[in-house]
Amino acid sequence: MVRSSGTKRSGGGTRKRRSTGVKEVATRAGVSVGTVSNVLNRPEVVADATRQRVLEAIAELGFVRNESGRQLRAGQSRTIAYLMLDAANPFFTDVARGIEDVARVQGLALFICNSDSDAAREADYLELLLEQRVRGVLITPVEQDTSALDVLLRQGIPVVLVDRGAGKSWCSVGVDDVEGGALAVTHLCEQGHQRIAFVGGPMTTVQVADRLRGARLAAQASGRPPDGVVVLETAALNVAEGRRAGERIVGLPRGRRPTAAFCANDLLALGLLQQMTRVGVDVPGHLAIVGYDDIDFAGAAAVPLSSVRQPRQLLGRTAAELLLAESDADEAHVHQQVLFHPELVARASSMGRHVPTRSRGPRPAGPRADPSPGSAQA
């Protein structure tokens, strides 16, 4: 149990210590309350000697300005919030760093909340942020339906969607996930893979569905059969689900087993890589793997992980700039939808041919001589 500290009364209770106010500072410095206010808000209009006397009184009394009250009176908060989808995913913490960069330069405080992909938890945070009257909210929504955000707009709190698009009704910043999925599978097709697994879910997550759509389009464009992309849907986008997907792949009959896997994010890909290593399946010789996001751990994996890179911190910075622009705009504000292009970073986990020992650089990738499961290239 957490107990509040305070000054004990003789009766055994506690008495909360009252914080020092502007009146006490004024009395100690021998000035008016208005002069103290000027020192705090417009110090240049106060004579040097008087200003110094007030500052000394502030230091002696331990006065701390009630910033929330001042903001309330001024009619605009100096706090913004980012409601992220999954704090355990480094992608979202990198986005948050980009948001923080902008907030810090602008002298704003940043609340970071984690919905943990839970719609009810997201709703609770939105209600709390509405009560706090924050200046604006950045959010990666749990569900495709964004109608729950309308209440914020009705209260004059601007909202920017991060890593998501939602038409012209909102400002949004995202990456073309259809293009990203296509980049990953085109790369695997170029390595000679005929049967490719898509690992990701739930499919109600817009980003997952878009990456799968891009994967299927790329497979079709490469002349693969309709079942060339095998979907292994996961319950979440984390390492544990990646391991489970690996168990499912290993459990398939050899003739139906994919020779490559495109994972909807890097956490899934890292889990899949761990499982393959645990059971002795060579990556990329027996199973090539491509992830998505290109988090820092991707390149540092035991087998460096190929991944579709998103500009994570740039996403955050751009979203924060849009939010502040909207909070300062009038009713004529036009919502902007910023869409970045992803890029594929190919590493050892998906390169179908090993580098010969006599060569210091990577050999140009070409079609695999034998794309069948279990055929490692020497």
N, C-alpha and C positions, 0 to 999 in steps of 0.2 A: 504494500500500500504506500502511496506517495503522500506525504504529509506536507502541508504548507508551513513555511517558517514564519515567525513573527515574534513580537515582544510578548512575553508571558504576563498574564494578569495574575493577581494574587489568588483568584478563584480557580486557577488551573487552566483557564482558556487561553486563547491567543488574541492579540490585537494587531491587526494589519498596520504596518507602518505606512503613513501617508507620504507620497512622493512630494518632493519640493516643487513649488509652483513659481510662476513668474512674479507673483506678488512678493514672495519671500526674497527673491533675487533683487527686486526693486528696493525693498526695505533695506537689505544689507548694503546695497550700493548707494543708497540715498538718492535714488532717481525715481522717475515715474514708470508705471507699467509700460506706457507707450515708448519710452526710451529703451527699455529692455527689448521690446518687440522690434524696434529699429535695429538694435545691435544684432539680433538674430536674423533679421530678414533684409535689412538695408544698412549694413554697417558703415557704408561710405558717407551717410548723412549725419553721423554722430561724431562729435569732437573726439580726438585721439585720447585725451585724458579720461573723458567720461566713458568711452568705449572700453578702455583698459580696466577701469574700476568695475564695470559690469562684468567683464570677463573673469576678473578675479573673484567676484561674488559667485559667479556660476561654478567656478572650480572649487571654491570653499564649500559650497552647499551641495555639490554633486548633482546639480540640476541637469536633467535630460529632457530635451524638447519632446513634446507629445506630437510626433510626426503624423500619426494617423488622424488626430484631431485637426491638425493644421490642414491636411489634405482634404478632410471632409468639409471644412469651411471654405477652402479654395475651390471645391467642386470637381477636382480631378485627382485620382489616385496616382501614386508613383510606384505602383506595384503591378507587374504583369505575371501571368501564370502560364506554365506549359504542362498540360495534362498528357503525359506520354503513354504509349500503349504497353510497354514492357520494360521496366527499369533493369531487368536482368540481361537485356540485349544491349551490347555495347553500341550498336547502331544508334539507339535512341539517346544514350548518354552523350554520344558525340554530337548529335543534333542539338542537345541541350547546351553543350559548350558553345556552339555557334550563337544560340539565342542569348546566352549569358554575355558573350562578347559585346553585343549591341546594347543590352541592358546596362552593362557597366559603364560604357561610354556615355550613355544618356542619363546616368545617375539614377537608375531605376532598380528596385528590388525585384527579384525573380522567385516566385513560388514554383517548385517542381512537384508535381503530383503523379502518381502511378496508378493507372486503372487496372493494370495486370490483366488486360484483355477481358475484363469483367464489366458488363454493361451496367449492373447495379452499382458497382463501386464507382464507375464513371459518373453516374447520375448523382451520387452522394457528393462527389467532389465538385460537380458543376453547381449544385445547390450551395455548397460552402463558398465557392468563389463568387457567386452572385450575392450572397450575404456580405462578403467582404468588399463588394463594389470595386473589384480590381479594374485597372485601366483597360485591360484586354486579355483575351484567352487564346493561346495557341493550343491546338489539340490534334492528336492522331486518333480519330474516332474508332471505337470498338466495332461498330456496325456500319453498314452502308447507309442506313437511314439516318439522316442528320437533323431530323425535325426537333429532337430534344434540345438542340442548340438555339432554336428560335427564341426561347424565353430570354436568353442573354441579349440578343439583338433588340428585343422589345424594351429592355431596360437600358439600352444605350451602350452596351458593352460589346465592342467589336470582337469578332472571332476570325481566326485564320486557321485553315486546315493544313496540317503538315504531313507530308508523305502521302497525300491523298488529293484527288480532285473531286469536285462535286458540282460541275456546271458553273453557270454564271452567277449563282446566288451567293457565293462566298469568295473571299480572297483565298487562294490556295497555292501551295508550293509542293511540287512532287517531282518524281522521275518517271519517265515513260517505261512502265514495267512490262508492257507488251514487247517493246523493243528489247528490253533487257532479257526477257525469256527467250526471244528469238536469237539474240547474240550467243547465249549459252548453248543452245541446241545446235545452231549452225556450226559452232566450233566443234562440238562432239561429232556431228555428221562429217565434218571435214577430216576428222581423225579416223573415219571409217566405221563408226559404230552404227549398227542397224537397229538395235533394240535398246531404247533409252528409258530409264525410269525417271518419272517426276516425283519427287518426295516433298510433300508440303500439305499444309492444312491448318485449320479448317477452311473449306472452300468458300465459306461465307466471308472470309477476309478478302477484301477487294484486291489487295496487292497480290495475294496468292493466286486468285483466279486470273488476274491479268498476266502473271508470269507463266501460268500454265497455257493460257491462250497463245502467248507468243511462242512458247515451246512447240505447240502443235502446228502453228503456222510455219515455223522453220522446218519442222520435220516433213511437212507436206511439200514445201518448196524444194526440199532436197530429195524428193522422190521416195520417201519412206512410206511403208504401208500404213493404213489407218490405225493399226495397233502398234505403230512404231514407238509411241510414247505410252509407257505403262504407268498408270497413276497409282502411287502408294500414298493415300491420304493419311495425314497425321492429325492427332488431336490438338497439338500445339506446335509452336515453332521453337523448340528447345533441343538441347543436346540429348536428353533422355529419349525423346521421340526419334531422333536421328539414329540412336543405337537400335531402337526397336525396328525401325525401317531396315537396318542392316540385317537383323535377324530374319526378317521376312524375305529379303533378297536371297540370303544364303539358303533359306528353306525351299526356294523354288527349284523345280527340276532343272537340270543343267541346260536342257534344250530351250527352256523358257526364261532362263535367267538373263537379266540385262547385262550388257557389258559396260554401261555407263549410267551415271545418275546425275541429274540436275536437281539440286535442292533449293527450296524457296528462300532459304536464308543460310548464312554461314554457320549458325549454331547447329542446325540440322546436319549440315555437311560435315562439321567437326565430329558430331556424334556418330555419323555413318563411318567416317574415317577411323574413329576409335574402334568401332565394332569390327571393321574389316581387319584392322591390325590385330585385334584380340584373337580372331579365329584363323589368322594366317592367310587371308586373301590379299594378294598383292595389288597395291594401288600405285600406278594406273594399269599394271599389266593385266590383271583380271577384272578390275572395275575402275573406270575413270570417274572422277568426281568433280563437279563444278558447283560452287556455292553462289550466294548472292549477298551483297552489301560491301564486301571486302573490308571487314573489320580488321583491326590490327593483328588479331590472333590468326587470321587466315594465312598470311605470309610466314608466320612463325610456327606453323604446325609441323609435326614430324615429317610429313610429306607436304611441302608447301602447297596450299590450296588455291586452285584457280577460282576466280570469283568475278561476278559482275559488280563493278564498282559504282557506288552512288556518292555524290559529293556531300557527305554527311554534315559537316560543319557549315558549308555554304548553304545547305537547305535551311539550317537553323537561323543563320544570319539573315537570309533573304526573307524568311517568314517573319522574323521580329521587325525588320524594316517595314514590311507591308502592314503589320499590326499597328505600329506607331503612326504611320502615314494615315491609316484609316481612323485612328483615334483622334487625330487632329483635323480631319476633313469635315466638310459640311455634307448636307444631304445630297449634293451632286456627285458624291464620291462614286467612282466606277470600280467595281471589283476587278482585281487582276488575278489571272491564273498563270503561274510561272511553272513551266515544265522543262526540266533538265534532261539531257540525254545521258544514258549510262555508257560505260565502256567495259569491255572484257579484259581482265588481267589474267593471262594464261600462265600457269605455273606447273610444277611437276605432277600434280594430282590428275591432270587430264591430258598430258602430252603422251601420245600413244607409243612413241619410240624413245628408248633410252639413249642418252648421250654417249657415244663411243668414248672409250678412255683416252684415245689419241687426240680427241678434240677438246678444246677449252670452251667452246661456245656451243649453244644449242643447234642441233641439226634442223633444217626446215622440216616442218611436219608434212606428212603425206598420207595417203590412204594406207590403212593397216593391211598387211598381207593376209592376215587371218583374223577376222573380227569375232570369231566364235568364242564363247566363254572358256576361260582357262588357258587361252593362248597368249602367253607372255612373250614379248619381243626381247631378244637379247641385244 
